[in-house]
Amino acid sequence: MSIISMPNISLAAHERRRFARHDVGASGTANSVRETFDVQILDVSRGGACLRSSDARLAVGDWLSVQLARMRIFRSQVVWIKSDRVGVRFLESPEIVASRLSTYNV
């Protein structure tokens, strides 16, 4: 039996994601332990969201409560920051997030 080695292949971010992203383009607010600030929700999935805010002073690992316009509050944690964009993961189970998002056809 021969062993075939595969080259190290880097997958694009969308191929690594567990859940499909949905463009939202809605406004909302976020609360950290230090401040409340406006956000633009660029996209959302059952696992998290991409937010845009030029006002936020955040660090990776910060805890947030994110309220999407017309939607409920999602407890989340900052997982990455790039310029004015912030990636958060939701702390609720994907099933709970999905039920909240389905109300709004997301």
Buried (B, 14 or more C-beta within 10 A) or exposed (E): EEEEEEEEEEEEEEEEEEBEBBEBEBBBBBBBEEEEBBBBBBBBBBBBBBBBBEEBEBEEEBEBBBBBBEBBBBEBBBEEBEEEEBBBBBBBEBEBBBEBBEEBEB
